[in-house]
């Protein structure tokens, strides 16, 4: 059995009308209240922001991507520099993923967000995935074309060197279009990879990290149940819901629901890569404890501000309607951007392509997700999620 | 006579071996010690940094460019939003230039730094300057090709709407290659433009701004003397050294020296657009009180860190030698970047193109210029500039 004595997850309030729950997740780098949001520092940095700005915006939890870090600067270098926390300056709880999602989503040449930066000189996308076998996956580095290999053991080894508090088993992320039969075979292999991940994790276990298993099974209820039971019956610390979540938001919530009766009820549950405002409400009602998504900072770089009670959950600061708007991005927000700058100023910065505009919108979007999660937690303990959702979401 | 009662410049220490001097420059937005550095917020923002980060790095003084702001978002909009200070959130002393430098340098299709952002869809540079007459200069907007016109009166009107503490007269910035005869004629016109700038300034004078005259005359000693005397004999608050400063650093220092015996001895002297570490030492010895230059933040975005006592005044953080370097950018620096992050981490960020790398280097370079100016001031009061320069500069 792994030594999880430095970690804990305590549930201390439940919503009577749903699976929503409030908890405390404790790690060697501090505790955080759940439900909560994990901000994406893909390459060991939140794009455009400093750690001080993340702290000031109220963030509790950060992740980095194994795939990107194994290619550049390399896990050995990060280890040599004292591990990810010391390297990037974030001394709070951290998570790394297994590297699988990027290998598979980028490897299929899909339009996955992660692919964005990876183009050839001619602007084309290349399929970088070379081969998936029982042993693992071989793929080419987007940096220099070097042949790389990721197995469950190698992923755990890399994540151990990176040193985040929470790490993930390797799984195969199937493409959206694959059929039931492929999904079933792939899921079975991911379970075998989960067992190998656990074995490798236990071999090097020093008590400073905790491992999450991943529920696969695509959009198929029986496969989701089987995969949920698989993770429940293994000594993972937490459960992550992964794989193809369907073609629409509604289907995604259905898929999440399929899992929730069958996963381990007392472990923290993470929903991989999902985190719009609406997703948070639906996810929390289904019992999700943590979310992660690049969108708060990514949409900021494209000129969007998350806001409470606006159609589509966000405002387009490029819109000429903000040209003479002396008000803050969101008058309900107390972040640095909202207390010091007008929509007019940020509209100007975005329009002329000033980095500072992206920075201010990123600060605001991080602070907005932080505030949303705080209000969700308060409401689970004391009120109605429906009412809170009505305030935040407008059709 | 303009009302400069809200402004003052007091000289309280002099270097016995040079023209170097320490003073206090007071404005309606606070006082600052001189010699000092004006950081460039070209489009009403320091690229990538927030005002809070500029304050934390110790900056005292900021400028914005009339040329860029008149095109986008427009001086009327800035005025409507409460003026530049309120718009961009910087409540300390500010300066705007006249707009002339960009019109002329970009208009000639030169490789002036300012031109960088202005390319056609095909990547070519276009000459935007259409015509210079006694009345003023007509040019095309780099944004939409609209025909624009700048006269001394219009420049003062725009700068009044922007509302910076210090504003500049319009002058013609001659190209580097023009001959003595063109330079002489142009200088004479700039003087007439200076008189018109003063007249327009006095017409709208409300006591909240102070006007600088500009010394022209290219590399010709007699013209520089004539232009210095011109500014001295007019009721400008300060003196700016502008125009072509020659082909080399040595010639630049010679040109500055030509002016210094003939300008007004008790007014603050600004050296336009110059501000490397070496330039600061040479400029200060010649009696320069303030410098401005985009380079601290521009070179940061290209991966360079200013540092004390290193060849070329800076380190190239892209260099593989920093890959495993756990030390700070500059161990003599106490800025946020140097006290929290390693060269190894910043090397990684720059190598993968993370905005945060540019941000950390920008913070460091601003803090380094702040520290350099503070040490220069201390040394003028108490020691030898030569010794200080030896510490900062290595051949």
Interface residues (C-beta under 8 A of the other chain):
Chain A: X43 X44 X45 X46 X47 X48 X49 X50 X51 X52 X53 X68 X72 X73 X77 X80 X81 X82 X87 X88 X89 X323 X324 X326 X336 X340 X341 X342 X344 X345 X347 X348 X349 X351 X352 X353 X354 X355 X356 X357 X358 X359 X360 X363
Chain B: X43 X44 X45 X46 X47 X48 X49 X50 X51 X52 X53 X68 X72 X73 X77 X80 X81 X82 X87 X88 X89 X117 X323 X324 X326 X336 X340 X341 X342 X344 X345 X347 X348 X349 X351 X352 X354 X355 X356 X357 X358 X359 X360 X363
